[in-house]
Amino acid sequence: MKFLLIVLFATCAALCVKAQDQYVFKADPQIQVPKIEECPSNPYLSDDVRIKLAQFNEVYSKKINMGAPDFQTSIEILKPDVYYSVQKLSKYFCKCMKKGTIGKETAEGEFRKILEKCILIVREDTSPLEAELRATSNPVELVGIFDKIVIKN
């Protein structure tokens, strides 16, 4: 009897935790991507990918003036799970290109695709996606999660 209860509990837990096959979002034509002329240097990423990463950082972060008495500026991250997952992937792809385990064109193409998807879904409700990103820390699995994102026009 105990064995049956354990198996039943494990099955229910597995069904509840099951990740989605796809995350379908509608493209928002009103998203204004900031024009960036200058971006931080990175010897492993090309100019267009660095600009796309800087645009991502600009879209996903917001500067807030704290006011008196210090008049300091604070930065608020809009979707921390998406933001920090992309930052982790940036380091991962650079490390892979440095070691030579992934070709530069392949890594940049994959990373560019992830950045473009993330910029398009900034205003969408991404709670299930964020929960799945929060649950994993392996960069290969993160790439797989971002590959599940489908943008419809």
Secondary structure, DSSP 8 states (H G I E B T S, - for coil): -HHHHHHHHHHHHHHHH---S-EEEE--TT------S-----TTS-HHHHHHHHHHHHHHEEEEE--TTT--EEEEESSHHHHHHHHHHHHHHHHHHHHTSS-HHHHHHHHHHHHHHHHHTTTS--HHHHHHHHH---HHHHHHHHHTEEEE-
